[in-house]
Amino acid sequence: MNRQELERCVANLTRDFFRAKLCLQPESLEVLVTKNLLLIRVKGFLRQADRAMMKRSSFRRPIEDFYIRVFDQLTPLIQAGIGVPGGLDLLDFQTLLNVPRDRCVFVWSLRVAEGSDLPAADGSERAAAPAYGSP
């Protein structure tokens, strides 16, 4: 699986995840894959009710906790979709969540099989990420 196929696969899996778990399609989604990193940026993932509840500070922490628990379920889906057949293994995972701005970032470190055509991690070759809904 080359980088563009991998990014497209991850983007599709992530969109399907948001539809299945939250019944919505994010405003934008960007995927970046390098030799040792998988990064997914999502904007516009909050449900309308959560946006309304965020106006009260007492609801912020429970809403953040809810989304963290939901997003923890993304790793097994991505691993199943790109794992051993794609020559990749997901290692460490981090979710960066900014609920007030309706954005999140998922970051995985990767172990890539020898002979992969993924670019170096120095950022010198960045792919046009498969995105939707962004200008």
C-alpha positions in Angstrom: 0.0 0.0 0.0 1.6 3.3 -1.0 1.2 6.6 1.0 -1.7 8.0 -1.0 -3.7 4.7 -0.7 -2.9 4.6 3.0 -4.0 8.2 3.6 -7.2 7.5 1.6 -7.9 4.3 3.6 -7.3 6.1 6.9 -9.5 9.0 5.9 -12.3 6.7 4.9 -12.0 4.6 8.1 -12.1 7.8 10.2 -15.1 9.2 8.3 -16.9 5.9 8.8 -16.0 5.9 12.5 -17.5 9.4 13.0 -20.6 8.4 11.2 -21.0 5.2 13.2 -20.1 6.5 16.6 -21.3 10.1 16.5 -23.8 10.1 13.6 -22.1 13.0 11.9 -19.5 13.9 9.3 -16.8 16.2 10.5 -16.4 19.6 8.8 -12.9 18.7 7.7 -10.5 15.8 8.0 -6.8 15.7 7.1 -4.5 12.7 7.1 -0.7 12.7 7.1 1.5 9.6 7.0 5.3 9.5 7.2 7.7 6.7 7.9 7.0 6.7 11.7 3.9 8.9 12.2 0.2 8.8 11.4 -1.6 12.1 12.1 -5.3 12.8 11.6 -6.7 16.3 12.1 -10.5 16.7 12.5 -12.5 19.9 12.7 -16.2 20.1 13.4 -16.8 16.9 15.3 -19.1 18.2 18.1 -22.7 17.2 18.1 -25.1 20.2 18.3 -26.3 19.3 21.8 -22.6 19.2 23.0 -22.0 22.6 21.5 -25.0 24.0 23.4 -23.9 22.4 26.7 -20.3 23.7 26.3 -21.8 27.2 27.1 -21.9 26.0 30.8 -18.4 25.4 32.1 -19.6 22.7 34.4 -20.3 20.5 31.4 -16.9 20.9 29.7 -15.0 18.2 31.5 -17.8 15.5 31.2 -18.0 16.3 27.4 -14.2 16.0 27.0 -14.2 12.7 28.9 -17.0 11.4 26.7 -15.1 12.2 23.5 -11.8 10.8 24.8 -13.6 7.5 25.6 -15.2 7.4 22.1 -12.0 8.4 20.3 -10.0 5.6 22.1 -12.1 3.2 20.0 -10.5 4.6 16.8 -7.2 2.8 17.2 -8.5 -0.8 16.8 -10.4 0.3 13.7 -7.4 1.9 12.1 -5.1 -1.0 13.1 -7.5 -3.5 11.5 -7.8 -1.4 8.4 -4.1 -0.8 7.7 -2.3 -3.3 9.9 -0.2 -6.3 8.9 -1.4 -6.5 5.3 -0.3 -2.9 4.8 3.0 -3.6 6.6 2.2 -1.1 9.4 1.8 -1.5 13.1 0.4 1.3 15.3 2.4 1.9 18.4 1.8 4.8 20.8 -1.4 6.8 20.5 -2.2 10.3 21.6 -5.5 12.3 21.3 -5.2 16.1 21.4 -8.7 17.5 22.0 -9.7 21.1 21.9 -13.5 21.0 22.6 -14.1 24.7 22.7 -12.7 25.1 19.2 -14.3 21.9 18.0 -11.0 20.3 16.8 -9.0 17.2 17.6 -5.8 15.6 16.5 -5.0 11.9 16.6 -1.3 10.9 16.6 0.2 7.4 16.3 3.8 6.4 16.1 4.2 3.7 13.5 6.4 0.7 12.8 6.8 0.3 9.1 7.9 -2.8 7.2 11.1 -2.7 5.3 10.8 -1.5 1.7 7.9 0.8 2.3 7.5 3.8 0.0 6.3 6.1 2.8 8.2 9.4 3.0 10.8 10.3 5.6 9.6 11.7 8.9 11.4 15.0 8.4 8.4 16.5 6.6 10.4 17.1 3.4 7.7 15.3 1.4 4.1 16.0 2.5 1.3 14.5 0.6 -1.9 16.3 -0.4 -4.1 14.9 2.3 -7.4 13.5 1.3 -9.8 16.1 2.8 -13.4 17.0 2.4 -15.5 19.9 3.4 -12.5 22.3 3.7 -12.0 25.3 1.4 
